[in-house]
Amino acid sequence: MISFSKAKDMFRLQREAKKVKKELANIHVEAEGKYCQVVVSAEQEVVSITINPGTDISLLAPDLKDAFNRAMKKAQV
């Protein structure tokens, strides 16, 4: 059986976890490549992808992948 004080502590921890999750959504991390910029939230969700005008599509894919991976690694730290 769970005591009242343990239940109270669990409820407090849940509230704190929700607060931290909201704060993580507001932290943005970016990484730039030669042809693009990727911004992700600390929750590891893509916020935006910006592609430089006039970029050759054949050059974009590897650059975009690299920028995305670097942004995600930064968000994990």
DRENPA-3360 file (N, C-alpha, C; in nm, 2 decimals, always signed):
BEGIN
1 = MISFSKAK = +0.08/-0.12/+0.00/+0.00/+0.00/+0.00/+0.09/+0.12/+0.00 ~ +0.05/+0.22/-0.08/+0.13/+0.35/-0.09/+0.08/+0.44/+0.02 ~ +0.18/+0.50/+0.09/+0.14/+0.59/+0.20/+0.10/+0.73/+0.13 ~ +0.03/+0.81/+0.21/-0.01/+0.94/+0.17/+0.11/+1.03/+0.13 ~ +0.22/+1.02/+0.21/+0.33/+1.11/+0.18/+0.40/+1.06/+0.05 ~ +0.41/+0.93/+0.02/+0.46/+0.89/-0.11/+0.38/+0.93/-0.23 ~ +0.25/+0.92/-0.21/+0.16/+0.96/-0.32/+0.17/+1.11/-0.34 ~ +0.19/+1.19/-0.24/+0.21/+1.33/-0.25/+0.34/+1.36/-0.32;
9 = DMFRLQRE = +0.44/+1.29/-0.29/+0.57/+1.31/-0.36/+0.56/+1.27/-0.50 ~ +0.49/+1.16/-0.54/+0.47/+1.12/-0.68/+0.40/+1.23/-0.75 ~ +0.30/+1.29/-0.69/+0.22/+1.39/-0.76/+0.31/+1.52/-0.78 ~ +0.39/+1.55/-0.69/+0.48/+1.67/-0.70/+0.58/+1.64/-0.81 ~ +0.64/+1.52/-0.82/+0.73/+1.49/-0.93/+0.66/+1.49/-1.07 ~ +0.54/+1.45/-1.07/+0.47/+1.46/-1.20/+0.45/+1.61/-1.24 ~ +0.42/+1.69/-1.15/+0.40/+1.84/-1.18/+0.53/+1.89/-1.23 ~ +0.64/+1.86/-1.16/+0.77/+1.91/-1.20/+0.81/+1.86/-1.34;
17 = AKKVKKEL = +0.78/+1.74/-1.37/+0.82/+1.68/-1.50/+0.74/+1.75/-1.61 ~ +0.61/+1.78/-1.59/+0.53/+1.86/-1.69/+0.59/+2.00/-1.71 ~ +0.64/+2.06/-1.60/+0.70/+2.19/-1.61/+0.82/+2.19/-1.69 ~ +0.91/+2.09/-1.67/+1.03/+2.08/-1.74/+1.01/+2.05/-1.89 ~ +0.91/+1.97/-1.92/+0.87/+1.94/-2.06/+0.83/+2.06/-2.13 ~ +0.75/+2.15/-2.07/+0.71/+2.28/-2.13/+0.83/+2.37/-2.15 ~ +0.93/+2.37/-2.06/+1.05/+2.45/-2.08/+1.13/+2.40/-2.19 ~ +1.14/+2.27/-2.21/+1.22/+2.21/-2.32/+1.16/+2.25/-2.45;
25 = ANIHVEAE = +1.03/+2.26/-2.46/+0.97/+2.30/-2.59/+1.01/+2.44/-2.63 ~ +1.05/+2.52/-2.54/+1.09/+2.66/-2.57/+1.24/+2.68/-2.59 ~ +1.32/+2.57/-2.58/+1.46/+2.58/-2.60/+1.49/+2.53/-2.75 ~ +1.55/+2.62/-2.83/+1.57/+2.59/-2.97/+1.72/+2.58/-2.99 ~ +1.76/+2.47/-3.07/+1.90/+2.45/-3.10/+1.91/+2.45/-3.26 ~ +2.01/+2.51/-3.31/+2.03/+2.52/-3.45/+2.16/+2.47/-3.50 ~ +2.16/+2.42/-3.62/+2.28/+2.38/-3.69/+2.28/+2.42/-3.83 ~ +2.39/+2.48/-3.88/+2.39/+2.53/-4.02/+2.48/+2.44/-4.10;
33 = GKYCQVVV = +2.44/+2.42/-4.23/+2.52/+2.35/-4.33/+2.56/+2.46/-4.43 ~ +2.62/+2.42/-4.54/+2.66/+2.51/-4.64/+2.53/+2.57/-4.71 ~ +2.43/+2.49/-4.72/+2.31/+2.53/-4.80/+2.18/+2.54/-4.72 ~ +2.19/+2.51/-4.59/+2.06/+2.51/-4.51/+2.09/+2.53/-4.37 ~ +1.98/+2.56/-4.30/+1.98/+2.57/-4.15/+1.86/+2.49/-4.09 ~ +1.89/+2.42/-3.99/+1.79/+2.33/-3.92/+1.78/+2.38/-3.78 ~ +1.66/+2.40/-3.73/+1.63/+2.44/-3.59/+1.54/+2.33/-3.53 ~ +1.59/+2.27/-3.41/+1.51/+2.17/-3.34/+1.48/+2.22/-3.20;
41 = SAEQEVVS = +1.38/+2.17/-3.14/+1.36/+2.20/-3.00/+1.43/+2.10/-2.91 ~ +1.45/+2.13/-2.78/+1.52/+2.04/-2.69/+1.44/+1.91/-2.67 ~ +1.31/+1.91/-2.72/+1.23/+1.79/-2.72/+1.26/+1.71/-2.84 ~ +1.35/+1.75/-2.92/+1.39/+1.69/-3.05/+1.28/+1.68/-3.15 ~ +1.21/+1.79/-3.16/+1.11/+1.81/-3.27/+1.16/+1.92/-3.36 ~ +1.15/+1.90/-3.49/+1.19/+2.00/-3.59/+1.11/+2.13/-3.58 ~ +1.17/+2.24/-3.56/+1.10/+2.37/-3.55/+1.10/+2.44/-3.69 ~ +1.22/+2.44/-3.76/+1.22/+2.49/-3.89/+1.34/+2.44/-3.97;
49 = ITINPGTD = +1.32/+2.45/-4.10/+1.43/+2.41/-4.20/+1.43/+2.53/-4.30 ~ +1.55/+2.59/-4.31/+1.57/+2.70/-4.41/+1.67/+2.66/-4.51 ~ +1.63/+2.67/-4.64/+1.72/+2.64/-4.75/+1.76/+2.77/-4.82 ~ +1.89/+2.78/-4.84/+1.94/+2.90/-4.91/+1.89/+2.91/-5.05 ~ +1.85/+3.03/-5.09/+1.80/+3.05/-5.23/+1.90/+3.01/-5.33 ~ +1.86/+2.95/-5.44/+1.94/+2.91/-5.55/+2.03/+2.78/-5.52 ~ +1.99/+2.71/-5.42/+2.07/+2.59/-5.39/+2.03/+2.48/-5.49 ~ +2.14/+2.41/-5.54/+2.12/+2.29/-5.63/+2.07/+2.18/-5.54;
57 = ISLLAPDL = +1.95/+2.12/-5.58/+1.89/+2.02/-5.51/+1.98/+1.90/-5.49 ~ +2.07/+1.86/-5.58/+2.15/+1.75/-5.57/+2.26/+1.77/-5.45 ~ +2.29/+1.89/-5.42/+2.38/+1.92/-5.31/+2.31/+1.93/-5.18 ~ +2.18/+1.95/-5.18/+2.10/+1.98/-5.06/+2.09/+1.86/-4.97 ~ +2.06/+1.74/-5.02/+2.03/+1.62/-4.94/+2.14/+1.59/-4.84 ~ +2.26/+1.57/-4.88/+2.37/+1.54/-4.78/+2.39/+1.65/-4.68 ~ +2.38/+1.78/-4.72/+2.40/+1.89/-4.63/+2.29/+1.90/-4.53 ~ +2.16/+1.87/-4.57/+2.05/+1.88/-4.49/+2.06/+1.77/-4.38;
65 = KDAFNRAM = +2.09/+1.65/-4.43/+2.11/+1.53/-4.33/+2.21/+1.56/-4.23 ~ +2.33/+1.62/-4.27/+2.43/+1.65/-4.18/+2.39/+1.76/-4.07 ~ +2.32/+1.87/-4.12/+2.28/+1.97/-4.03/+2.17/+1.92/-3.94 ~ +2.08/+1.84/-3.99/+1.98/+1.78/-3.90/+2.04/+1.69/-3.79 ~ +2.13/+1.61/-3.83/+2.20/+1.52/-3.73/+2.27/+1.60/-3.62 ~ +2.34/+1.71/-3.66/+2.42/+1.79/-3.57/+2.32/+1.86/-3.47 ~ +2.21/+1.91/-3.52/+2.11/+1.98/-3.44/+2.05/+1.88/-3.34 ~ +2.02/+1.76/-3.38/+1.96/+1.66/-3.29/+2.06/+1.62/-3.18;
73 = KKAQV = +2.19/+1.61/-3.22/+2.29/+1.58/-3.12/+2.31/+1.69/-3.01 ~ +2.30/+1.81/-3.06/+2.31/+1.93/-2.97/+2.19/+1.93/-2.87 ~ +2.07/+1.89/-2.93/+1.95/+1.89/-2.84/+1.95/+1.78/-2.74 ~ +2.03/+1.68/-2.76/+2.04/+1.57/-2.67/+2.13/+1.60/-2.55 ~ +2.22/+1.69/-2.56/+2.31/+1.72/-2.45/+2.25/+1.80/-2.34;
% end
